Amino acid sequence: MNEAYLEHANLTVKNPDVTASLLVQLFGWRVRWYGESIDNGYTVHVGGDHSYLALYAHPSEHNQAVDSYHHLHGLNHLGIVVNDLDATEEVIKAAGFQTRSHADYYPGRRFYFEDSDGLEFEVISYKELNDA
């Protein structure tokens, strides 16, 4: 059996261009595609060669549901693996975001932050394990 991997996740955001631009700035990703999408919406695909996030916005106002940890099918956070956790954290802080919940654990290190729309990211590095 072939190993499966996650190719993309599709998220509804307030402004796909703004969110994509932030992810390009913070993680060095690129916009792979953008354009009209379902229900007269707009989508931006941002990521790397093998995986991406599809960032979708419907033309009408967004409703604000209860936080995702208490909502069935809610998105709790996105985990992003980086090679240099400390350098990435500096970029994120320089962009004006606060980092929190730092932890060293087997097999790596991590911290969390939220973007301006409240989307939570876990940033992880397994570099320390790979260097051992």
Phi and psi in radians as a Rosetta constraint file:
Dihedral C 1 N 2 CA 2 C 2 CIRCULARHARMONIC -1.265 0.35
Dihedral N 2 CA 2 C 2 N 3 CIRCULARHARMONIC 2.558 0.35
Dihedral C 2 N 3 CA 3 C 3 CIRCULARHARMONIC -1.291 0.35
Dihedral N 3 CA 3 C 3 N 4 CIRCULARHARMONIC 2.287 0.35
Dihedral C 3 N 4 CA 4 C 4 CIRCULARHARMONIC -1.557 0.35
Dihedral N 4 CA 4 C 4 N 5 CIRCULARHARMONIC 2.671 0.35
Dihedral C 4 N 5 CA 5 C 5 CIRCULARHARMONIC -2.496 0.35
Dihedral N 5 CA 5 C 5 N 6 CIRCULARHARMONIC 2.750 0.35
Dihedral C 5 N 6 CA 6 C 6 CIRCULARHARMONIC -1.396 0.35
Dihedral N 6 CA 6 C 6 N 7 CIRCULARHARMONIC 2.088 0.35
Dihedral C 6 N 7 CA 7 C 7 CIRCULARHARMONIC -1.507 0.35
Dihedral N 7 CA 7 C 7 N 8 CIRCULARHARMONIC -0.766 0.35
Dihedral C 7 N 8 CA 8 C 8 CIRCULARHARMONIC -2.750 0.35
Dihedral N 8 CA 8 C 8 N 9 CIRCULARHARMONIC 2.841 0.35
Dihedral C 8 N 9 CA 9 C 9 CIRCULARHARMONIC -2.230 0.35
Dihedral N 9 CA 9 C 9 N 10 CIRCULARHARMONIC 2.531 0.35
Dihedral C 9 N 10 CA 10 C 10 CIRCULARHARMONIC -1.946 0.35
Dihedral N 10 CA 10 C 10 N 11 CIRCULARHARMONIC 2.086 0.35
Dihedral C 10 N 11 CA 11 C 11 CIRCULARHARMONIC -2.118 0.35
Dihedral N 11 CA 11 C 11 N 12 CIRCULARHARMONIC 2.491 0.35
Dihedral C 11 N 12 CA 12 C 12 CIRCULARHARMONIC -1.566 0.35
Dihedral N 12 CA 12 C 12 N 13 CIRCULARHARMONIC 2.193 0.35
Dihedral C 12 N 13 CA 13 C 13 CIRCULARHARMONIC -2.251 0.35
Dihedral N 13 CA 13 C 13 N 14 CIRCULARHARMONIC 2.921 0.35
Dihedral C 13 N 14 CA 14 C 14 CIRCULARHARMONIC -1.174 0.35
Dihedral N 14 CA 14 C 14 N 15 CIRCULARHARMONIC -0.828 0.35
Dihedral C 14 N 15 CA 15 C 15 CIRCULARHARMONIC -2.481 0.35
Dihedral N 15 CA 15 C 15 N 16 CIRCULARHARMONIC 1.774 0.35
Dihedral C 15 N 16 CA 16 C 16 CIRCULARHARMONIC -0.988 0.35
Dihedral N 16 CA 16 C 16 N 17 CIRCULARHARMONIC -0.647 0.35
Dihedral C 16 N 17 CA 17 C 17 CIRCULARHARMONIC -1.130 0.35
Dihedral N 17 CA 17 C 17 N 18 CIRCULARHARMONIC -0.736 0.35
Dihedral C 17 N 18 CA 18 C 18 CIRCULARHARMONIC -1.159 0.35
Dihedral N 18 CA 18 C 18 N 19 CIRCULARHARMONIC -0.810 0.35
Dihedral C 18 N 19 CA 19 C 19 CIRCULARHARMONIC -1.118 0.35
Dihedral N 19 CA 19 C 19 N 20 CIRCULARHARMONIC -0.751 0.35
Dihedral C 19 N 20 CA 20 C 20 CIRCULARHARMONIC -1.080 0.35
Dihedral N 20 CA 20 C 20 N 21 CIRCULARHARMONIC -0.763 0.35
Dihedral C 20 N 21 CA 21 C 21 CIRCULARHARMONIC -1.044 0.35
Dihedral N 21 CA 21 C 21 N 22 CIRCULARHARMONIC -0.715 0.35
Dihedral C 21 N 22 CA 22 C 22 CIRCULARHARMONIC -1.101 0.35
Dihedral N 22 CA 22 C 22 N 23 CIRCULARHARMONIC -0.781 0.35
Dihedral C 22 N 23 CA 23 C 23 CIRCULARHARMONIC -1.168 0.35
Dihedral N 23 CA 23 C 23 N 24 CIRCULARHARMONIC -0.592 0.35
Dihedral C 23 N 24 CA 24 C 24 CIRCULARHARMONIC -1.094 0.35
Dihedral N 24 CA 24 C 24 N 25 CIRCULARHARMONIC -0.805 0.35
Dihedral C 24 N 25 CA 25 C 25 CIRCULARHARMONIC -1.117 0.35
Dihedral N 25 CA 25 C 25 N 26 CIRCULARHARMONIC -0.782 0.35
Dihedral C 25 N 26 CA 26 C 26 CIRCULARHARMONIC -1.402 0.35
Dihedral N 26 CA 26 C 26 N 27 CIRCULARHARMONIC -0.620 0.35
Dihedral C 26 N 27 CA 27 C 27 CIRCULARHARMONIC -2.081 0.35
Dihedral N 27 CA 27 C 27 N 28 CIRCULARHARMONIC 0.016 0.35
Dihedral C 27 N 28 CA 28 C 28 CIRCULARHARMONIC 1.264 0.35
Dihedral N 28 CA 28 C 28 N 29 CIRCULARHARMONIC 0.332 0.35
Dihedral C 28 N 29 CA 29 C 29 CIRCULARHARMONIC -1.302 0.35
Dihedral N 29 CA 29 C 29 N 30 CIRCULARHARMONIC 3.128 0.35
Dihedral C 29 N 30 CA 30 C 30 CIRCULARHARMONIC -2.374 0.35
Dihedral N 30 CA 30 C 30 N 31 CIRCULARHARMONIC 2.724 0.35
Dihedral C 30 N 31 CA 31 C 31 CIRCULARHARMONIC -1.364 0.35
Dihedral N 31 CA 31 C 31 N 32 CIRCULARHARMONIC 2.127 0.35
Dihedral C 31 N 32 CA 32 C 32 CIRCULARHARMONIC -1.609 0.35
Dihedral N 32 CA 32 C 32 N 33 CIRCULARHARMONIC -0.516 0.35
Dihedral C 32 N 33 CA 33 C 33 CIRCULARHARMONIC -2.918 0.35
Dihedral N 33 CA 33 C 33 N 34 CIRCULARHARMONIC 2.673 0.35
Dihedral C 33 N 34 CA 34 C 34 CIRCULARHARMONIC -2.677 0.35
Dihedral N 34 CA 34 C 34 N 35 CIRCULARHARMONIC 2.685 0.35
Dihedral C 34 N 35 CA 35 C 35 CIRCULARHARMONIC 2.807 0.35
Dihedral N 35 CA 35 C 35 N 36 CIRCULARHARMONIC -3.021 0.35
Dihedral C 35 N 36 CA 36 C 36 CIRCULARHARMONIC -1.155 0.35
Dihedral N 36 CA 36 C 36 N 37 CIRCULARHARMONIC 2.584 0.35
Dihedral C 36 N 37 CA 37 C 37 CIRCULARHARMONIC -2.538 0.35
Dihedral N 37 CA 37 C 37 N 38 CIRCULARHARMONIC -2.936 0.35
Dihedral C 37 N 38 CA 38 C 38 CIRCULARHARMONIC -0.867 0.35
Dihedral N 38 CA 38 C 38 N 39 CIRCULARHARMONIC 2.502 0.35
Dihedral C 38 N 39 CA 39 C 39 CIRCULARHARMONIC 1.004 0.35
Dihedral N 39 CA 39 C 39 N 40 CIRCULARHARMONIC 0.664 0.35
Dihedral C 39 N 40 CA 40 C 40 CIRCULARHARMONIC 1.081 0.35
Dihedral N 40 CA 40 C 40 N 41 CIRCULARHARMONIC 0.429 0.35
Dihedral C 40 N 41 CA 41 C 41 CIRCULARHARMONIC -1.514 0.35
Dihedral N 41 CA 41 C 41 N 42 CIRCULARHARMONIC -3.015 0.35
Dihedral C 41 N 42 CA 42 C 42 CIRCULARHARMONIC -2.385 0.35
Dihedral N 42 CA 42 C 42 N 43 CIRCULARHARMONIC 2.371 0.35
Dihedral C 42 N 43 CA 43 C 43 CIRCULARHARMONIC -2.304 0.35
Dihedral N 43 CA 43 C 43 N 44 CIRCULARHARMONIC 2.513 0.35
Dihedral C 43 N 44 CA 44 C 44 CIRCULARHARMONIC -2.170 0.35
Dihedral N 44 CA 44 C 44 N 45 CIRCULARHARMONIC 2.264 0.35
Dihedral C 44 N 45 CA 45 C 45 CIRCULARHARMONIC -1.705 0.35
Dihedral N 45 CA 45 C 45 N 46 CIRCULARHARMONIC 2.138 0.35
Dihedral C 45 N 46 CA 46 C 46 CIRCULARHARMONIC -2.310 0.35
Dihedral N 46 CA 46 C 46 N 47 CIRCULARHARMONIC 2.328 0.35
Dihedral C 46 N 47 CA 47 C 47 CIRCULARHARMONIC 2.919 0.35
Dihedral N 47 CA 47 C 47 N 48 CIRCULARHARMONIC -2.561 0.35
Dihedral C 47 N 48 CA 48 C 48 CIRCULARHARMONIC -2.017 0.35
Dihedral N 48 CA 48 C 48 N 49 CIRCULARHARMONIC -2.757 0.35
Dihedral C 48 N 49 CA 49 C 49 CIRCULARHARMONIC -1.222 0.35
Dihedral N 49 CA 49 C 49 N 50 CIRCULARHARMONIC -0.544 0.35
Dihedral C 49 N 50 CA 50 C 50 CIRCULARHARMONIC -1.983 0.35
Dihedral N 50 CA 50 C 50 N 51 CIRCULARHARMONIC -0.219 0.35
Dihedral C 50 N 51 CA 51 C 51 CIRCULARHARMONIC -2.658 0.35
Dihedral N 51 CA 51 C 51 N 52 CIRCULARHARMONIC 2.771 0.35
Dihedral C 51 N 52 CA 52 C 52 CIRCULARHARMONIC -2.795 0.35
Dihedral N 52 CA 52 C 52 N 53 CIRCULARHARMONIC 2.922 0.35
Dihedral C 52 N 53 CA 53 C 53 CIRCULARHARMONIC -1.871 0.35
Dihedral N 53 CA 53 C 53 N 54 CIRCULARHARMONIC 2.307 0.35
Dihedral C 53 N 54 CA 54 C 54 CIRCULARHARMONIC -1.649 0.35
Dihedral N 54 CA 54 C 54 N 55 CIRCULARHARMONIC 1.977 0.35
Dihedral C 54 N 55 CA 55 C 55 CIRCULARHARMONIC -1.772 0.35
Dihedral N 55 CA 55 C 55 N 56 CIRCULARHARMONIC 1.991 0.35
Dihedral C 55 N 56 CA 56 C 56 CIRCULARHARMONIC -1.989 0.35
Dihedral N 56 CA 56 C 56 N 57 CIRCULARHARMONIC 2.489 0.35
Dihedral C 56 N 57 CA 57 C 57 CIRCULARHARMONIC -2.340 0.35
Dihedral N 57 CA 57 C 57 N 58 CIRCULARHARMONIC 2.279 0.35
Dihedral C 57 N 58 CA 58 C 58 CIRCULARHARMONIC -1.464 0.35
Dihedral N 58 CA 58 C 58 N 59 CIRCULARHARMONIC 2.595 0.35
Dihedral C 58 N 59 CA 59 C 59 CIRCULARHARMONIC -1.173 0.35
Dihedral N 59 CA 59 C 59 N 60 CIRCULARHARMONIC -0.306 0.35
Dihedral C 59 N 60 CA 60 C 60 CIRCULARHARMONIC -1.615 0.35
Dihedral N 60 CA 60 C 60 N 61 CIRCULARHARMONIC 3.011 0.35
Dihedral C 60 N 61 CA 61 C 61 CIRCULARHARMONIC -1.074 0.35
Dihedral N 61 CA 61 C 61 N 62 CIRCULARHARMONIC 2.628 0.35
Dihedral C 61 N 62 CA 62 C 62 CIRCULARHARMONIC -1.606 0.35
Dihedral N 62 CA 62 C 62 N 63 CIRCULARHARMONIC 2.469 0.35
Dihedral C 62 N 63 CA 63 C 63 CIRCULARHARMONIC -1.520 0.35
Dihedral N 63 CA 63 C 63 N 64 CIRCULARHARMONIC 2.676 0.35
Dihedral C 63 N 64 CA 64 C 64 CIRCULARHARMONIC -1.821 0.35
Dihedral N 64 CA 64 C 64 N 65 CIRCULARHARMONIC 1.816 0.35
Dihedral C 64 N 65 CA 65 C 65 CIRCULARHARMONIC -1.439 0.35
Dihedral N 65 CA 65 C 65 N 66 CIRCULARHARMONIC 2.979 0.35
Dihedral C 65 N 66 CA 66 C 66 CIRCULARHARMONIC -1.054 0.35
Dihedral N 66 CA 66 C 66 N 67 CIRCULARHARMONIC 2.707 0.35
Dihedral C 66 N 67 CA 67 C 67 CIRCULARHARMONIC -0.907 0.35
Dihedral N 67 CA 67 C 67 N 68 CIRCULARHARMONIC 2.646 0.35
Dihedral C 67 N 68 CA 68 C 68 CIRCULARHARMONIC -1.098 0.35
Dihedral N 68 CA 68 C 68 N 69 CIRCULARHARMONIC -0.457 0.35
Dihedral C 68 N 69 CA 69 C 69 CIRCULARHARMONIC -1.241 0.35
Dihedral N 69 CA 69 C 69 N 70 CIRCULARHARMONIC -0.208 0.35
Dihedral C 69 N 70 CA 70 C 70 CIRCULARHARMONIC -2.090 0.35
Dihedral N 70 CA 70 C 70 N 71 CIRCULARHARMONIC 0.336 0.35
Dihedral C 70 N 71 CA 71 C 71 CIRCULARHARMONIC -2.253 0.35
Dihedral N 71 CA 71 C 71 N 72 CIRCULARHARMONIC 2.134 0.35
Dihedral C 71 N 72 CA 72 C 72 CIRCULARHARMONIC -0.984 0.35
Dihedral N 72 CA 72 C 72 N 73 CIRCULARHARMONIC 2.334 0.35
Dihedral C 72 N 73 CA 73 C 73 CIRCULARHARMONIC 1.206 0.35
Dihedral N 73 CA 73 C 73 N 74 CIRCULARHARMONIC 0.316 0.35
Dihedral C 73 N 74 CA 74 C 74 CIRCULARHARMONIC -1.288 0.35
Dihedral N 74 CA 74 C 74 N 75 CIRCULARHARMONIC 2.643 0.35
Dihedral C 74 N 75 CA 75 C 75 CIRCULARHARMONIC -1.632 0.35
Dihedral N 75 CA 75 C 75 N 76 CIRCULARHARMONIC 2.030 0.35
Dihedral C 75 N 76 CA 76 C 76 CIRCULARHARMONIC -1.437 0.35
Dihedral N 76 CA 76 C 76 N 77 CIRCULARHARMONIC -0.839 0.35
Dihedral C 76 N 77 CA 77 C 77 CIRCULARHARMONIC -2.914 0.35
Dihedral N 77 CA 77 C 77 N 78 CIRCULARHARMONIC 2.907 0.35
Dihedral C 77 N 78 CA 78 C 78 CIRCULARHARMONIC -1.916 0.35
Dihedral N 78 CA 78 C 78 N 79 CIRCULARHARMONIC 2.298 0.35
Dihedral C 78 N 79 CA 79 C 79 CIRCULARHARMONIC -1.692 0.35
Dihedral N 79 CA 79 C 79 N 80 CIRCULARHARMONIC 2.151 0.35
Dihedral C 79 N 80 CA 80 C 80 CIRCULARHARMONIC -2.057 0.35
Dihedral N 80 CA 80 C 80 N 81 CIRCULARHARMONIC 2.115 0.35
Dihedral C 80 N 81 CA 81 C 81 CIRCULARHARMONIC -1.573 0.35
Dihedral N 81 CA 81 C 81 N 82 CIRCULARHARMONIC 2.296 0.35
Dihedral C 81 N 82 CA 82 C 82 CIRCULARHARMONIC -2.220 0.35
Dihedral N 82 CA 82 C 82 N 83 CIRCULARHARMONIC 2.785 0.35
Dihedral C 82 N 83 CA 83 C 83 CIRCULARHARMONIC -1.379 0.35
Dihedral N 83 CA 83 C 83 N 84 CIRCULARHARMONIC -0.631 0.35
Dihedral C 83 N 84 CA 84 C 84 CIRCULARHARMONIC -2.195 0.35
Dihedral N 84 CA 84 C 84 N 85 CIRCULARHARMONIC 1.699 0.35
Dihedral C 84 N 85 CA 85 C 85 CIRCULARHARMONIC -1.088 0.35
Dihedral N 85 CA 85 C 85 N 86 CIRCULARHARMONIC -0.766 0.35
Dihedral C 85 N 86 CA 86 C 86 CIRCULARHARMONIC -1.144 0.35
Dihedral N 86 CA 86 C 86 N 87 CIRCULARHARMONIC -0.766 0.35
Dihedral C 86 N 87 CA 87 C 87 CIRCULARHARMONIC -1.133 0.35
Dihedral N 87 CA 87 C 87 N 88 CIRCULARHARMONIC -0.703 0.35
Dihedral C 87 N 88 CA 88 C 88 CIRCULARHARMONIC -1.139 0.35
Dihedral N 88 CA 88 C 88 N 89 CIRCULARHARMONIC -0.688 0.35
Dihedral C 88 N 89 CA 89 C 89 CIRCULARHARMONIC -1.090 0.35
Dihedral N 89 CA 89 C 89 N 90 CIRCULARHARMONIC -0.684 0.35
Dihedral C 89 N 90 CA 90 C 90 CIRCULARHARMONIC -1.095 0.35
Dihedral N 90 CA 90 C 90 N 91 CIRCULARHARMONIC -0.708 0.35
Dihedral C 90 N 91 CA 91 C 91 CIRCULARHARMONIC -1.096 0.35
Dihedral N 91 CA 91 C 91 N 92 CIRCULARHARMONIC -0.763 0.35
Dihedral C 91 N 92 CA 92 C 92 CIRCULARHARMONIC -1.136 0.35
Dihedral N 92 CA 92 C 92 N 93 CIRCULARHARMONIC -0.765 0.35
Dihedral C 92 N 93 CA 93 C 93 CIRCULARHARMONIC -1.127 0.35
Dihedral N 93 CA 93 C 93 N 94 CIRCULARHARMONIC -0.715 0.35
Dihedral C 93 N 94 CA 94 C 94 CIRCULARHARMONIC -1.109 0.35
Dihedral N 94 CA 94 C 94 N 95 CIRCULARHARMONIC -0.454 0.35
Dihedral C 94 N 95 CA 95 C 95 CIRCULARHARMONIC -1.419 0.35
Dihedral N 95 CA 95 C 95 N 96 CIRCULARHARMONIC -0.026 0.35
Dihedral C 95 N 96 CA 96 C 96 CIRCULARHARMONIC 1.713 0.35
Dihedral N 96 CA 96 C 96 N 97 CIRCULARHARMONIC 0.226 0.35
Dihedral C 96 N 97 CA 97 C 97 CIRCULARHARMONIC -1.787 0.35
Dihedral N 97 CA 97 C 97 N 98 CIRCULARHARMONIC 2.539 0.35
Dihedral C 97 N 98 CA 98 C 98 CIRCULARHARMONIC -1.607 0.35
Dihedral N 98 CA 98 C 98 N 99 CIRCULARHARMONIC 2.363 0.35
Dihedral C 98 N 99 CA 99 C 99 CIRCULARHARMONIC -1.783 0.35
Dihedral N 99 CA 99 C 99 N 100 CIRCULARHARMONIC 2.698 0.35
Dihedral C 99 N 100 CA 100 C 100 CIRCULARHARMONIC -2.714 0.35
Dihedral N 100 CA 100 C 100 N 101 CIRCULARHARMONIC 3.075 0.35
Dihedral C 100 N 101 CA 101 C 101 CIRCULARHARMONIC 0.910 0.35
Dihedral N 101 CA 101 C 101 N 102 CIRCULARHARMONIC 0.826 0.35
Dihedral C 101 N 102 CA 102 C 102 CIRCULARHARMONIC -1.190 0.35
Dihedral N 102 CA 102 C 102 N 103 CIRCULARHARMONIC 2.470 0.35
Dihedral C 102 N 103 CA 103 C 103 CIRCULARHARMONIC -2.693 0.35
Dihedral N 103 CA 103 C 103 N 104 CIRCULARHARMONIC 2.461 0.35
Dihedral C 103 N 104 CA 104 C 104 CIRCULARHARMONIC -1.797 0.35
Dihedral N 104 CA 104 C 104 N 105 CIRCULARHARMONIC 2.230 0.35
Dihedral C 104 N 105 CA 105 C 105 CIRCULARHARMONIC -2.648 0.35
Dihedral N 105 CA 105 C 105 N 106 CIRCULARHARMONIC 2.803 0.35
Dihedral C 105 N 106 CA 106 C 106 CIRCULARHARMONIC -1.340 0.35
Dihedral N 106 CA 106 C 106 N 107 CIRCULARHARMONIC 2.176 0.35
Dihedral C 106 N 107 CA 107 C 107 CIRCULARHARMONIC -1.926 0.35
Dihedral N 107 CA 107 C 107 N 108 CIRCULARHARMONIC 0.394 0.35
Dihedral C 107 N 108 CA 108 C 108 CIRCULARHARMONIC -2.775 0.35
Dihedral N 108 CA 108 C 108 N 109 CIRCULARHARMONIC -2.673 0.35
Dihedral C 108 N 109 CA 109 C 109 CIRCULARHARMONIC -2.300 0.35
Dihedral N 109 CA 109 C 109 N 110 CIRCULARHARMONIC 2.773 0.35
Dihedral C 109 N 110 CA 110 C 110 CIRCULARHARMONIC -2.744 0.35
Dihedral N 110 CA 110 C 110 N 111 CIRCULARHARMONIC 2.863 0.35
Dihedral C 110 N 111 CA 111 C 111 CIRCULARHARMONIC -2.668 0.35
Dihedral N 111 CA 111 C 111 N 112 CIRCULARHARMONIC 2.949 0.35
Dihedral C 111 N 112 CA 112 C 112 CIRCULARHARMONIC -2.165 0.35
Dihedral N 112 CA 112 C 112 N 113 CIRCULARHARMONIC 2.734 0.35
Dihedral C 112 N 113 CA 113 C 113 CIRCULARHARMONIC -2.719 0.35
Dihedral N 113 CA 113 C 113 N 114 CIRCULARHARMONIC 2.849 0.35
Dihedral C 113 N 114 CA 114 C 114 CIRCULARHARMONIC -2.067 0.35
Dihedral N 114 CA 114 C 114 N 115 CIRCULARHARMONIC 2.458 0.35
Dihedral C 114 N 115 CA 115 C 115 CIRCULARHARMONIC -1.376 0.35
Dihedral N 115 CA 115 C 115 N 116 CIRCULARHARMONIC -3.120 0.35
Dihedral C 115 N 116 CA 116 C 116 CIRCULARHARMONIC -1.176 0.35
Dihedral N 116 CA 116 C 116 N 117 CIRCULARHARMONIC -0.277 0.35
Dihedral C 116 N 117 CA 117 C 117 CIRCULARHARMONIC -1.645 0.35
Dihedral N 117 CA 117 C 117 N 118 CIRCULARHARMONIC -0.001 0.35
Dihedral C 117 N 118 CA 118 C 118 CIRCULARHARMONIC 1.550 0.35
Dihedral N 118 CA 118 C 118 N 119 CIRCULARHARMONIC 0.137 0.35
Dihedral C 118 N 119 CA 119 C 119 CIRCULARHARMONIC -1.287 0.35
Dihedral N 119 CA 119 C 119 N 120 CIRCULARHARMONIC 2.166 0.35
Dihedral C 119 N 120 CA 120 C 120 CIRCULARHARMONIC -1.598 0.35
Dihedral N 120 CA 120 C 120 N 121 CIRCULARHARMONIC 2.365 0.35
Dihedral C 120 N 121 CA 121 C 121 CIRCULARHARMONIC -2.087 0.35
Dihedral N 121 CA 121 C 121 N 122 CIRCULARHARMONIC 2.400 0.35
Dihedral C 121 N 122 CA 122 C 122 CIRCULARHARMONIC -1.854 0.35
Dihedral N 122 CA 122 C 122 N 123 CIRCULARHARMONIC 2.159 0.35
Dihedral C 122 N 123 CA 123 C 123 CIRCULARHARMONIC -1.865 0.35
Dihedral N 123 CA 123 C 123 N 124 CIRCULARHARMONIC 2.220 0.35
Dihedral C 123 N 124 CA 124 C 124 CIRCULARHARMONIC -2.229 0.35
Dihedral N 124 CA 124 C 124 N 125 CIRCULARHARMONIC 2.523 0.35
Dihedral C 124 N 125 CA 125 C 125 CIRCULARHARMONIC -2.267 0.35
Dihedral N 125 CA 125 C 125 N 126 CIRCULARHARMONIC 2.272 0.35
Dihedral C 125 N 126 CA 126 C 126 CIRCULARHARMONIC -1.846 0.35
Dihedral N 126 CA 126 C 126 N 127 CIRCULARHARMONIC 0.146 0.35
Dihedral C 126 N 127 CA 127 C 127 CIRCULARHARMONIC -0.978 0.35
Dihedral N 127 CA 127 C 127 N 128 CIRCULARHARMONIC -0.741 0.35
Dihedral C 127 N 128 CA 128 C 128 CIRCULARHARMONIC -1.015 0.35
Dihedral N 128 CA 128 C 128 N 129 CIRCULARHARMONIC -0.695 0.35
Dihedral C 128 N 129 CA 129 C 129 CIRCULARHARMONIC -1.179 0.35
Dihedral N 129 CA 129 C 129 N 130 CIRCULARHARMONIC -0.735 0.35
Dihedral C 129 N 130 CA 130 C 130 CIRCULARHARMONIC -1.207 0.35
Dihedral N 130 CA 130 C 130 N 131 CIRCULARHARMONIC -0.465 0.35
Dihedral C 130 N 131 CA 131 C 131 CIRCULARHARMONIC -1.426 0.35
Dihedral N 131 CA 131 C 131 N 132 CIRCULARHARMONIC -0.260 0.35
